[in-house]
Amino acid sequence: MIDALADIAPDFATYLFEFPFGDIYSRPGLSLRDREIATIAALAAMGTAQPQLKVHIEAGLNVGLSREEITEILMQMAVYAGFPAALNGLFAAREVFAARPVAEPPE
C-alpha cells in the first residue's frame, strides 16, 4: 500500500498505517482477536472494501480465529448488512481460505 501511494500521496500511506495500528489497535480493552472480529464484520458490512476485508480475514486467521468463526461472522452480516454484503464477504473468505492451506493434524 505504501508503494502504491508513494507517487501520489506518500503522507496518506503513513497515516493509513500509523493511526489504526499505532493508535487504535494498541489500545487496551480488546484483544487483537476481538479487534479482528469487529473489523471483519465492519468491512463485510460496508460491502465496498474487498481488498481490505481479505487482509483482515488473513489477520483474523493469524490471531487465532478459525475458518468456522470467520464464516459465522460473515453469515451474521446477512441480518444487519444484507445478503449481498454477506455473500461478498463469504466469497472473499473463500479466496483467502483457498490460498492458505489447512494444517494437517498430527498423526
MDTraj code that builds the backbone (N, CA, C; nanometers):
import mdtraj as md
import numpy as np

residues = "MET ILE ASP ALA LEU ALA ASP ILE ALA PRO ASP PHE ALA THR TYR LEU PHE GLU PHE PRO PHE GLY ASP ILE TYR SER ARG PRO GLY LEU SER LEU ARG ASP ARG GLU ILE ALA THR ILE ALA ALA LEU ALA ALA MET GLY THR ALA GLN PRO GLN LEU LYS VAL HIS ILE GLU ALA GLY LEU ASN VAL GLY LEU SER ARG GLU GLU ILE THR GLU ILE LEU MET GLN MET ALA VAL TYR ALA GLY PHE PRO ALA ALA LEU ASN GLY LEU PHE ALA ALA ARG GLU VAL PHE ALA ALA ARG PRO VAL ALA GLU PRO PRO GLU".split()
xyz = np.array([
    [0.0826, -0.1182, 0.0000],
    [0.0000, 0.0000, 0.0000],
    [0.0870, 0.1245, 0.0000],
    [0.1912, 0.1234, 0.0803],
    [0.2801, 0.2396, 0.0853],
    [0.3392, 0.2662, -0.0521],
    [0.3863, 0.1615, -0.1179],
    [0.4431, 0.1777, -0.2521],
    [0.3381, 0.2255, -0.3519],
    [0.2165, 0.1757, -0.3397],
    [0.1108, 0.2128, -0.4338],
    [0.0733, 0.3604, -0.4232],
    [0.0941, 0.4197, -0.3072],
    [0.0591, 0.5607, -0.2873],
    [0.1794, 0.6540, -0.2905],
    [0.2990, 0.5987, -0.3032],
    [0.4214, 0.6786, -0.2929],
    [0.4265, 0.7945, -0.3908],
    [0.3791, 0.7750, -0.5117],
    [0.3901, 0.8806, -0.6125],
    [0.2798, 0.9852, -0.6036],
    [0.1704, 0.9542, -0.5374],
    [0.0587, 1.0486, -0.5334],
    [0.0327, 1.1057, -0.3940],
    [0.0453, 1.0233, -0.2902],
    [0.0128, 1.0701, -0.1547],
    [0.0932, 0.9932, -0.0508],
    [0.2248, 1.0129, -0.0479],
    [0.3069, 0.9347, 0.0455],
    [0.2690, 0.9568, 0.1918],
    [0.2280, 1.0780, 0.2272],
    [0.1883, 1.1027, 0.3657],
    [0.0614, 1.0257, 0.4029],
    [-0.0299, 1.0115, 0.3074],
    [-0.1535, 0.9393, 0.3345],
    [-0.1240, 0.7938, 0.3681],
    [-0.0296, 0.7339, 0.2982],
    [0.0077, 0.5950, 0.3266],
    [0.0566, 0.5821, 0.4704],
    [0.1326, 0.6797, 0.5144],
    [0.1813, 0.6786, 0.6526],
    [0.0634, 0.6874, 0.7498],
    [-0.0283, 0.7799, 0.7258],
    [-0.1448, 0.7947, 0.8138],
    [-0.2301, 0.6682, 0.8147],
    [-0.2386, 0.6062, 0.6998],
    [-0.3200, 0.4865, 0.6836],
    [-0.2766, 0.3752, 0.7784],
    [-0.1489, 0.3698, 0.8097],
    [-0.0984, 0.2657, 0.8988],
    [-0.0779, 0.3154, 1.0409],
    [-0.0293, 0.4372, 1.0576],
    [0.0015, 0.4862, 1.1914],
    [-0.1221, 0.5015, 1.2785],
    [-0.2301, 0.5556, 1.2238],
    [-0.3489, 0.5765, 1.3071],
    [-0.4119, 0.4452, 1.3524],
    [-0.4525, 0.3569, 1.2594],
    [-0.5186, 0.2363, 1.3095],
    [-0.4261, 0.1448, 1.3892],
    [-0.3053, 0.1231, 1.3395],
    [-0.2186, 0.0251, 1.4052],
    [-0.1375, 0.0857, 1.5186],
    [-0.1029, 0.2127, 1.5094],
    [-0.0270, 0.2769, 1.6156],
    [-0.1140, 0.3265, 1.7287],
    [-0.2332, 0.3756, 1.6960],
    [-0.3186, 0.4361, 1.7981],
    [-0.4367, 0.3479, 1.8394],
    [-0.5056, 0.2886, 1.7459],
    [-0.6284, 0.2156, 1.7779],
    [-0.6016, 0.0705, 1.8183],
    [-0.5293, -0.0026, 1.7367],
    [-0.5059, -0.1446, 1.7660],
    [-0.4220, -0.1653, 1.8916],
    [-0.3460, -0.0652, 1.9326],
    [-0.2598, -0.0804, 2.0500],
    [-0.3302, -0.0402, 2.1798],
    [-0.4541, 0.0031, 2.1719],
    [-0.5275, 0.0414, 2.2922],
    [-0.5607, -0.0816, 2.3772],
    [-0.5704, -0.0608, 2.5090],
    [-0.6148, -0.1715, 2.5943],
    [-0.7660, -0.1897, 2.5803],
    [-0.8162, -0.2988, 2.6290],
    [-0.9609, -0.3177, 2.6327],
    [-1.0127, -0.4270, 2.5420],
    [-0.9495, -0.4464, 2.4274],
    [-0.9862, -0.5555, 2.3374],
    [-0.8595, -0.6277, 2.2939],
    [-0.8702, -0.7576, 2.2823],
    [-0.7580, -0.8353, 2.2283],
    [-0.7500, -0.8130, 2.0778],
    [-0.6375, -0.8466, 2.0188],
    [-0.6256, -0.8384, 1.8732],
    [-0.7296, -0.9275, 1.8059],
    [-0.7564, -1.0411, 1.8665],
    [-0.8574, -1.1332, 1.8129],
    [-0.9943, -1.0648, 1.8078],
    [-1.0326, -1.0003, 1.9179],
    [-1.1613, -0.9309, 1.9216],
    [-1.1647, -0.8138, 1.8238],
    [-1.0538, -0.7445, 1.8103],
    [-1.0477, -0.6326, 1.7153],
    [-1.0660, -0.6822, 1.5719],
    [-1.0097, -0.7978, 1.5412],
    [-1.0262, -0.8520, 1.4061],
    [-1.1699, -0.8975, 1.3816],
    [-1.2366, -0.9496, 1.4830],
    [-1.3783, -0.9840, 1.4673],
    [-1.4570, -0.8589, 1.4294],
    [-1.4352, -0.7507, 1.5037],
    [-1.5062, -0.6257, 1.4753],
    [-1.4715, -0.5720, 1.3371],
    [-1.3451, -0.5806, 1.3001],
    [-1.3008, -0.5266, 1.1715],
    [-1.3563, -0.6077, 1.0554],
    [-1.3521, -0.7398, 1.0670],
    [-1.4083, -0.8251, 0.9613],
    [-1.5570, -0.7948, 0.9438],
    [-1.6289, -0.7837, 1.0548],
    [-1.7722, -0.7541, 1.0464],
    [-1.7966, -0.6179, 0.9814],
    [-1.7214, -0.5177, 1.0214],
    [-1.7414, -0.3831, 0.9670],
    [-1.7096, -0.3773, 0.8183],
    [-1.5983, -0.4359, 0.7783],
    [-1.5607, -0.4329, 0.6366],
    [-1.6596, -0.5116, 0.5514],
    [-1.7066, -0.6238, 0.6040],
    [-1.8069, -0.7012, 0.5296],
    [-1.9358, -0.6207, 0.5164],
    [-1.9761, -0.5542, 0.6233],
    [-2.0992, -0.4753, 0.6200],
    [-2.0893, -0.3594, 0.5216],
    [-1.9706, -0.3015, 0.5086],
    [-1.9524, -0.1923, 0.4126],
    [-1.9824, -0.2394, 0.2711],
    [-1.9375, -0.3597, 0.2393],
    [-1.9628, -0.4153, 0.1073],
    [-1.8801, -0.3555, -0.0046],
    [-1.7916, -0.2638, 0.0265],
    [-1.7117, -0.1956, -0.0762],
    [-1.5625, -0.2040, -0.0495],
    [-1.5224, -0.2952, 0.0365],
    [-1.3827, -0.2980, 0.0801],
    [-1.3244, -0.4388, 0.0710],
    [-1.3457, -0.5065, -0.0425],
    [-1.2999, -0.6444, -0.0572],
    [-1.1497, -0.6617, -0.0330],
    [-1.0630, -0.5779, -0.0889],
    [-0.9196, -0.5994, -0.0631],
    [-0.8860, -0.5889, 0.0856],
    [-0.9439, -0.4905, 0.1529],
    [-0.9179, -0.4738, 0.2956],
    [-0.9798, -0.5881, 0.3758],
    [-1.0970, -0.6337, 0.3350],
    [-1.1606, -0.7466, 0.4027],
    [-1.0723, -0.8702, 0.3945],
    [-1.0161, -0.8965, 0.2788],
    [-0.9281, -1.0135, 0.2637],
    [-0.8066, -1.0022, 0.3547],
    [-0.7494, -0.8823, 0.3648],
    [-0.6344, -0.8617, 0.4536],
    [-0.6736, -0.8940, 0.5971],
    [-0.7916, -0.8509, 0.6385],
    [-0.8318, -0.8728, 0.7773],
    [-0.8832, -1.0140, 0.8024],
    [-0.9328, -1.0820, 0.7024],
    [-0.9635, -1.2245, 0.7185],
    [-0.8336, -1.3000, 0.7428],
    [-0.7314, -1.2675, 0.6664],
    [-0.5986, -1.3280, 0.6869],
    [-0.5464, -1.2949, 0.8271],
    [-0.5606, -1.1697, 0.8671],
    [-0.5168, -1.1297, 1.0012],
    [-0.5954, -1.2038, 1.1081],
    [-0.7248, -1.2225, 1.0857],
    [-0.8056, -1.2978, 1.1811],
    [-0.7550, -1.4396, 1.1990],
    [-0.7204, -1.5032, 1.0895],
    [-0.6615, -1.6377, 1.0982],
    [-0.5305, -1.6333, 1.1761],
    [-0.4526, -1.5285, 1.1546],
    [-0.3230, -1.5160, 1.2220],
    [-0.3352, -1.4938, 1.3720],
    [-0.4469, -1.4367, 1.4179],
    [-0.4641, -1.4139, 1.5618],
    [-0.5533, -1.5190, 1.6269],
    [-0.5804, -1.6272, 1.5551],
    [-0.6465, -1.7413, 1.6170],
    [-0.7919, -1.7643, 1.5822],
    [-0.8502, -1.6834, 1.4946],
    [-0.9867, -1.7130, 1.4514],
    [-0.9850, -1.8357, 1.3614],
    [-1.0828, -1.9203, 1.3773],
    [-1.0932, -2.0368, 1.2898],
    [-1.1695, -1.9984, 1.1636],
    [-1.1589, -2.0816, 1.0635],
    [-1.2367, -2.0608, 0.9409],
    [-1.3860, -2.0613, 0.9724],
    [-1.4256, -2.1470, 1.0631],
    [-1.5664, -2.1561, 1.1003],
    [-1.6126, -2.0271, 1.1672],
    [-1.5303, -1.9710, 1.2553],
    [-1.5678, -1.8459, 1.3216],
    [-1.5795, -1.7314, 1.2207],
    [-1.4846, -1.7233, 1.1295],
    [-1.4893, -1.6185, 1.0273],
    [-1.6136, -1.6352, 0.9406],
    [-1.6443, -1.7584, 0.9037],
    [-1.7644, -1.7846, 0.8245],
    [-1.8895, -1.7408, 0.9000],
    [-1.8965, -1.7694, 1.0285],
    [-2.0124, -1.7291, 1.1095],
    [-2.0231, -1.5774, 1.1209],
    [-1.9096, -1.5093, 1.1370],
    [-1.9104, -1.3621, 1.1410],
    [-1.9727, -1.3084, 1.0130],
    [-1.9297, -1.3628, 0.9008],
    [-1.9785, -1.3154, 0.7712],
    [-2.1256, -1.3501, 0.7499],
    [-2.1671, -1.4675, 0.7935],
    [-2.3089, -1.5047, 0.7824],
    [-2.3960, -1.4132, 0.8686],
    [-2.3467, -1.3750, 0.9850],
    [-2.4190, -1.2839, 1.0742],
    [-2.4465, -1.1501, 1.0052],
    [-2.3597, -1.1111, 0.9149],
    [-2.3762, -0.9830, 0.8456],
    [-2.4988, -0.9811, 0.7549],
    [-2.5491, -1.0974, 0.7158],
    [-2.6707, -1.1014, 0.6330],
    [-2.7875, -1.0364, 0.7061],
    [-2.7919, -1.0532, 0.8376],
    [-2.9012, -0.9985, 0.9171],
    [-2.8951, -0.8461, 0.9216],
    [-2.7752, -0.7910, 0.9360],
    [-2.7606, -0.6476, 0.9601],
    [-2.7169, -0.5672, 0.8383],
    [-2.6494, -0.6303, 0.7444],
    [-2.5977, -0.5576, 0.6274],
    [-2.6590, -0.6066, 0.4970],
    [-2.7350, -0.7154, 0.5037],
    [-2.7996, -0.7686, 0.3848],
    [-2.7256, -0.8877, 0.3263],
    [-2.7984, -0.9634, 0.2486],
    [-2.7405, -1.0830, 0.1873],
    [-2.6284, -1.0517, 0.0885],
    [-2.6376, -0.9469, 0.0086],
    [-2.5260, -0.9190, -0.0830],
    [-2.3939, -0.8952, -0.0094],
    [-2.3979, -0.8200, 0.1007],
    [-2.2750, -0.7953, 0.1767],
    [-2.2213, -0.9254, 0.2359],
    [-2.3110, -1.0078, 0.2890],
    [-2.2678, -1.1357, 0.3455],
    [-2.2097, -1.2262, 0.2377],
    [-2.2750, -1.2332, 0.1234],
    [-2.2239, -1.3156, 0.0129],
    [-2.0866, -1.2685, -0.0330],
    [-2.0717, -1.1377, -0.0500],
    [-1.9410, -1.0860, -0.0914],
    [-1.8341, -1.1181, 0.0117],
    [-1.8697, -1.1093, 0.1388],
    [-1.7755, -1.1450, 0.2444],
    [-1.7382, -1.2923, 0.2406],
    [-1.8368, -1.3774, 0.2193],
    [-1.8096, -1.5213, 0.2109],
    [-1.7229, -1.5548, 0.0902],
    [-1.7468, -1.4872, -0.0222],
    [-1.6624, -1.5104, -0.1400],
    [-1.5186, -1.4657, -0.1135],
    [-1.5022, -1.3546, -0.0422],
    [-1.3679, -1.3079, -0.0068],
    [-1.2999, -1.4092, 0.0847],
    [-1.3745, -1.4608, 0.1819],
    [-1.3181, -1.5607, 0.2734],
    [-1.2774, -1.6863, 0.1975],
    [-1.3604, -1.7294, 0.1037],
    [-1.3265, -1.8483, 0.0255],
    [-1.1930, -1.8297, -0.0463],
    [-1.1700, -1.7113, -0.1023],
    [-1.0426, -1.6842, -0.1701],
    [-0.9254, -1.6903, -0.0726],
    [-0.9427, -1.6297, 0.0442],
    [-0.8353, -1.6321, 0.1445],
    [-0.8103, -1.7746, 0.1912],
    [-0.9159, -1.8484, 0.2210],
    [-0.9010, -1.9860, 0.2676],
    [-0.8328, -2.0730, 0.1623],
    [-0.8675, -2.0537, 0.0363],
    [-0.8093, -2.1348, -0.0717],
    [-0.6603, -2.1087, -0.0871],
    [-0.6187, -1.9871, -0.0587],
    [-0.4772, -1.9519, -0.0729],
    [-0.3950, -1.9920, 0.0486],
    [-0.4626, -2.0368, 0.1523],
    [-0.3954, -2.0710, 0.2779],
    [-0.4328, -2.2142, 0.3141],
    [-0.3424, -2.3076, 0.2887],
    [-0.3753, -2.4481, 0.3155],
    [-0.4030, -2.4733, 0.4639],
    [-0.4918, -2.5660, 0.4880],
    [-0.5235, -2.6067, 0.6246],
    [-0.4119, -2.6967, 0.6735],
    [-0.3654, -2.6712, 0.7948],
    [-0.2607, -2.7554, 0.8533],
    [-0.3167, -2.8948, 0.8791],
    [-0.2399, -2.9940, 0.8436],
    [-0.2799, -3.1326, 0.8685],
    [-0.2639, -3.1639, 1.0167],
    [-0.3618, -3.2319, 1.0774],
    [-0.3465, -3.2695, 1.2184],
    [-0.2355, -3.3728, 1.2334],
    [-0.1646, -3.3679, 1.3461],
    [-0.0577, -3.4665, 1.3668],
    [-0.1145, -3.6074, 1.3777],
    [-0.0378, -3.7044, 1.3330],
    [-0.0830, -3.8447, 1.3379],
    [-0.0453, -3.9091, 1.4676],
])
top = md.Topology()
chain = top.add_chain()
for i, resn in enumerate(residues, 1):
    res = top.add_residue(resn, chain, resSeq=i)
    for name in ("N", "CA", "C"):
        top.add_atom(name, md.element.get_by_symbol(name[0]), res)
traj = md.Trajectory(xyz[None], top)
